[in-house]
Amino acid sequence: MHTTHRRAVEQSFHDRQAHERSSSFDDLKSFYFTDDAYLDHETWIRPAMDRLGGVCGLSVLDYGCGHGMAAVVLARRGARVTAFDLSPGYLHEAKRRAQCNGTSIEFVHADAERLPFADGSFARVWGNAILHHLDLRRASQELDRVLLPGGIAVFCEPWGENALLSWARRRLPYAGKERTPDEEPLCRRHLPALREVFPTLEIEGYQFLSMARRVLRPGRLVSGLEWCDARLLRWSPSLSRFCRYVVLTLRKSA
């Protein structure tokens, strides 16, 4: 799909998604949330954000901010946060959420493949489920450009190397399954485009057995699977290739 048309399709899809979400917000109190509510809503979020290190006083970019929860958490930690998204609908929600949570964040309507920021603008970059929507060669070059020397970028991304999981994604019904036409989970074949710019790319997998939580109710079984994952993935990191999500850490040379 042509790049301009692809961006238009992505923007329309996420604007529609944001509009549908807006019906669930009864009043301004609906936008308030605790840090833990965001950090613990998926097993990879808290450890991934810890990879950014201390952000107090640092310039941080929330890359594809969506609903804006990560931006608020980062601002509460003392970061100087700029957040961008392709979807005006999501930016509207994110701005209201930042206001209701008493945080000061600069929001920008932007395309990740053509960022409107000066070279070396940010010490840290955070992104959740965004890279797999993009042309990675263009995106990684822009990311490198706006990062300060020694800067760190952390991304949480769906992973597509597990054949059984790929089948389930195509065939099984579950909440939040809607996808844009061109998006697909990241795979090993996508990584060279990132490594061309960030040779020291680090990858960590999450939800090997506990990916079953997508179709199971929270309870002892899910907790047990998460307990097993914590040990299996520590003992055999190669199992990460079969996980549901990966956390990518990109470091710019000093």
Secondary structure per residue as TSV (DSSP state, phi and psi in degrees):
chain	resnum	aa	ss	phi	psi
A	1	M	-	360.0	136.6
A	2	H	-	-58.4	144.2
A	3	T	H	-57.4	-45.5
A	4	T	H	-62.7	-43.5
A	5	H	H	-66.5	-39.8
A	6	R	H	-60.2	-43.2
A	7	R	H	-63.3	-40.3
A	8	A	H	-63.5	-41.0
A	9	V	H	-64.9	-44.4
A	10	E	H	-60.5	-46.0
A	11	Q	H	-63.8	-44.5
A	12	S	H	-62.4	-42.9
A	13	F	H	-60.9	-47.7
A	14	H	H	-76.4	-28.6
A	15	D	H	-63.7	-42.8
A	16	R	H	-64.2	-41.3
A	17	Q	H	-62.8	-42.4
A	18	A	H	-64.5	-39.1
A	19	H	H	-63.9	-41.8
A	20	E	H	-65.5	-37.5
A	21	R	H	-64.9	-34.6
A	22	S	H	-60.9	-25.8
A	23	S	T	-68.6	-16.3
A	24	S	T	-88.0	-4.7
A	25	F	-	-98.0	103.8
A	26	D	-	-72.7	-39.0
A	27	D	S	-155.6	-177.5
A	28	L	G	-62.4	-27.3
A	29	K	G	-63.3	-23.7
A	30	S	G	-65.8	-19.9
A	31	F	G	-86.5	-12.9
A	32	Y	-	-77.3	142.3
A	33	F	-	-155.6	157.2
A	34	T	-	-89.5	158.0
A	35	D	H	-56.8	-42.8
A	36	D	H	-61.0	-33.6
A	37	A	H	-61.5	-36.3
A	38	Y	H	-81.4	-47.6
A	39	L	H	-64.0	-26.4
A	40	D	T	-108.7	10.4
A	41	H	S	-76.5	-19.9
A	42	E	S	-139.2	150.9
A	43	T	T	-67.6	-21.1
A	44	W	T	-90.8	-14.4
A	45	I	H	-65.9	-51.3
A	46	R	H	-62.1	-51.2
A	47	P	H	-63.8	-32.3
A	48	A	H	-66.3	-44.8
A	49	M	H	-66.8	-30.9
A	50	D	H	-62.2	-25.8
A	51	R	T	-67.6	-18.2
A	52	L	T	-71.7	-20.1
A	53	G	-	75.0	-167.2
A	54	G	-	-67.9	130.2
A	55	V	-	-113.4	-0.4
A	56	C	T	-58.2	123.8
A	57	G	T	83.7	-5.0
A	58	L	-	-92.7	153.3
A	59	S	E	-82.6	121.9
A	60	V	E	-127.0	135.6
A	61	L	E	-106.8	122.6
A	62	D	E	-89.2	108.2
A	63	Y	E	-93.0	101.0
A	64	G	T	77.4	65.3
A	65	C	-	-72.0	-20.1
A	66	G	T	55.5	-126.0
A	67	H	T	-73.1	-9.1
A	68	G	S	86.6	6.4
A	69	M	H	-66.0	-43.0
A	70	A	H	-61.2	-40.4
A	71	A	H	-60.2	-41.1
A	72	V	H	-65.2	-44.7
A	73	V	H	-59.8	-44.2
A	74	L	H	-64.9	-40.1
A	75	A	H	-65.1	-39.0
A	76	R	H	-63.8	-25.8
A	77	R	T	-83.9	2.8
A	78	G	T	97.3	6.5
A	79	A	-	-77.3	153.8
A	80	R	E	-92.0	100.4
A	81	V	E	-99.7	131.0
A	82	T	E	-114.6	135.0
A	83	A	E	-129.4	135.4
A	84	F	E	-129.1	158.3
A	85	D	E	-156.6	155.5
A	86	L	S	-78.3	-21.4
A	87	S	-	-97.1	113.6
A	88	P	H	-59.6	-32.9
A	89	G	H	-62.3	-44.6
A	90	Y	H	-70.6	-34.8
A	91	L	H	-62.2	-38.2
A	92	H	H	-61.7	-45.4
A	93	E	H	-63.2	-44.4
A	94	A	H	-62.5	-39.9
A	95	K	H	-63.7	-43.1
A	96	R	H	-64.3	-39.4
A	97	R	H	-65.2	-42.1
A	98	A	H	-62.4	-42.3
A	99	Q	H	-63.4	-46.0
A	100	C	H	-67.3	-24.0
A	101	N	T	-99.0	9.3
A	102	G	T	68.3	32.3
A	103	T	-	-114.4	151.5
A	104	S	-	-105.7	112.9
A	105	I	-	-136.5	138.2
A	106	E	E	-90.9	121.5
A	107	F	E	-106.9	137.9
A	108	V	E	-135.1	134.2
A	109	H	E	-84.1	117.0
A	110	A	-	-155.5	162.6
A	111	D	B	-106.2	128.0
A	112	A	T	-61.3	-23.2
A	113	E	T	-87.8	-5.8
A	114	R	B	-146.1	73.3
A	115	L	-	-72.5	137.6
A	116	P	-	-91.0	32.7
A	117	F	S	-113.2	151.1
A	118	A	-	-69.3	158.7
A	119	D	T	-56.3	138.8
A	120	G	T	63.0	37.1
A	121	S	-	-80.1	-23.4
A	122	F	E	-132.0	139.7
A	123	A	E	-85.5	-26.4
A	124	R	E	-140.3	149.7
A	125	V	E	-134.4	134.9
A	126	W	E	-121.3	137.5
A	127	G	E	-147.8	141.4
A	128	N	E	-129.4	115.8
A	129	A	S	57.8	50.4
A	130	I	-	-124.7	-40.0
A	131	L	G	-60.4	-34.4
A	132	H	G	-71.3	-4.1
A	133	H	G	-90.9	-6.9
A	134	L	S	-114.8	163.2
A	135	D	-	-76.3	108.3
A	136	L	H	-67.1	-29.5
A	137	R	H	-67.4	-46.4
A	138	R	H	-65.0	-46.1
A	139	A	H	-63.3	-42.7
A	140	S	H	-67.7	-34.8
A	141	Q	H	-65.4	-42.5
A	142	E	H	-66.8	-39.1
A	143	L	H	-61.8	-45.5
A	144	D	H	-60.9	-39.0
A	145	R	H	-64.1	-42.3
A	146	V	H	-86.4	-10.7
A	147	L	E	-80.8	141.2
A	148	L	E	-70.5	152.6
A	149	P	E	-54.4	133.7
A	150	G	E	81.6	2.2
A	151	G	E	-72.3	161.2
A	152	I	E	-127.6	135.2
A	153	A	E	-122.3	135.0
A	154	V	E	-125.6	128.8
A	155	F	E	-129.6	137.3
A	156	C	E	-105.5	124.0
A	157	E	E	-137.9	142.5
A	158	P	E	-63.6	143.6
A	159	W	B	-117.0	141.7
A	160	G	-	-122.0	28.1
A	161	E	-	-93.8	-4.6
A	162	N	-	-96.0	111.3
A	163	A	H	-61.5	-38.5
A	164	L	H	-65.9	-42.0
A	165	L	H	-65.1	-40.0
A	166	S	H	-60.8	-40.7
A	167	W	H	-61.7	-44.7
A	168	A	H	-64.0	-39.3
A	169	R	H	-61.7	-34.2
A	170	R	H	-80.6	-35.3
A	171	R	H	-106.5	-32.2
A	172	L	S	-92.4	140.7
A	173	P	-	-80.1	138.0
A	174	Y	-	-160.7	159.9
A	175	A	T	-64.0	141.5
A	176	G	T	73.8	26.1
A	177	K	-	-80.3	-14.1
A	178	E	-	-57.5	139.2
A	179	R	-	-137.6	154.2
A	180	T	-	-79.5	157.8
A	181	P	T	-59.6	-34.0
A	182	D	T	-99.1	-8.8
A	183	E	-	-77.2	145.9
A	184	E	-	-149.3	150.7
A	185	P	-	-58.7	151.4
A	186	L	B	-64.5	148.1
A	187	C	-	-134.7	173.7
A	188	R	G	-59.1	-31.9
A	189	R	G	-67.6	-17.6
A	190	H	G	-83.3	-20.3
A	191	L	H	-68.2	-32.9
A	192	P	H	-55.1	-34.2
A	193	A	H	-63.1	-34.0
A	194	L	H	-77.8	-40.7
A	195	R	H	-69.3	-22.5
A	196	E	T	-59.7	-32.2
A	197	V	T	-103.0	-35.8
A	198	F	-	-123.1	83.6
A	199	P	T	-62.4	-24.8
A	200	T	T	-95.9	30.9
A	201	L	-	-53.1	128.8
A	202	E	E	-110.9	139.7
A	203	I	E	-128.8	132.2
A	204	E	E	-134.5	131.6
A	205	G	E	-92.6	151.2
A	206	Y	E	-138.4	144.5
A	207	Q	-	65.1	78.7
A	208	F	S	-87.9	-71.3
A	209	L	S	-80.9	-36.1
A	210	S	G	-75.5	3.2
A	211	M	G	-60.1	-17.0
A	212	A	G	-62.9	-14.7
A	213	R	G	-63.2	-16.8
A	214	R	G	-66.2	-23.9
A	215	V	T	-122.3	-5.4
A	216	L	S	-106.7	151.5
A	217	R	-	-76.3	150.0
A	218	P	S	-57.6	140.6
A	219	G	S	170.5	-165.0
A	220	R	H	-63.8	-37.7
A	221	L	H	-63.0	-48.3
A	222	V	H	-63.1	-42.3
A	223	S	H	-61.5	-39.5
A	224	G	H	-66.0	-39.3
A	225	L	H	-65.8	-38.6
A	226	E	H	-65.8	-38.4
A	227	W	H	-61.6	-44.0
A	228	C	H	-63.6	-42.5
A	229	D	H	-58.5	-43.5
A	230	A	H	-57.8	-35.6
A	231	R	H	-85.7	-42.8
A	232	L	H	-61.9	-44.1
A	233	L	H	-73.4	-24.6
A	234	R	H	-75.9	-40.0
A	235	W	H	-76.0	-33.1
A	236	S	-	-137.0	81.5
A	237	P	G	-58.0	-21.6
A	238	S	G	-63.1	-19.4
A	239	L	G	-66.6	-13.4
A	240	S	G	-56.1	-29.0
A	241	R	G	-65.0	-17.3
A	242	F	G	-102.0	5.9
A	243	C	S	-78.5	167.1
A	244	R	S	-77.0	-40.7
A	245	Y	E	-131.3	155.0
A	246	V	E	-128.0	152.7
A	247	V	E	-109.7	122.9
A	248	L	E	-105.2	128.4
A	249	T	E	-114.2	121.0
A	250	L	E	-114.7	130.0
A	251	R	E	-120.7	128.2
A	252	K	-	-87.7	133.8
A	253	S	-	-57.9	141.5
A	254	A	-	-78.8	360.0
